[in-house]
C-alpha cells in the first residue's frame, strides 16, 4: 500500500453491504436478538432489535453480522 494511505477498517468494509430491510445481529450483544436495518447513512446504521428496540450503531466501531 502506498505510504500515507490507510486501509479501510474491516468494520467499514463489512457494514458497507448493509441496506434497509436486512436482518443482522450485534456480535457482542446476543441478548439483543436479531435486528432489522432501518437506515444506513454514512457510518451510522439504525437497527431495530427484537429485545433492545431501535439502536444507532457506529459502523466505524462495530461490524454487524448478517443473520441467517
PyMOL commands that set and color helices and strands:
alter all, ss='L'
color gray80, all
select helices_A, chain A and resi 10-15+30-32
alter helices_A, ss='H'
color red, helices_A
select strands_A, chain A and resi 23-25+35-41+44-49+53-58+65-66
alter strands_A, ss='S'
color yellow, strands_A
deselect
rebuild
show_as cartoon
